[in-house]
């Protein structure tokens, strides 16, 4: 029933919607750069949602919170500026105080009708990470 409600047809779409997840790590930076390469190869118009999911407690007002929030805003503005420079419509989204990153990414992807999710990986197997 859930799949019946979703429109999987790309014929009616005016653009391909991407969600790129960033967290300040090297793997997420590589994922963002790979997305830039993909955009150069695509013929259809694209829009990008840049997402950062954080564990920051929402608005506790502390100096630590304000400093962390300023760094997040600066990073997100940087990603959006790069996309604007190459003419790609974009938006930045920050989800705060979220301990379960996977469900937050999936929820936003469904709500925003995302076609493709891009995120980084360390390149290590589960055994190597353990």
Secondary structure, 3 states (H helix, E strand, C coil): CHHHHCCCCCCCCCCEEEEEECCCCHHHHHHHHHHHHHHHHCCCCEEEEEEEECCCCCCCCCHHHHHHHHHHHHHHHHHHHHHHHCCCEEEEEEECCCCCHHHHHHHHHHHCCCCEEECCCCCCCHHHHC
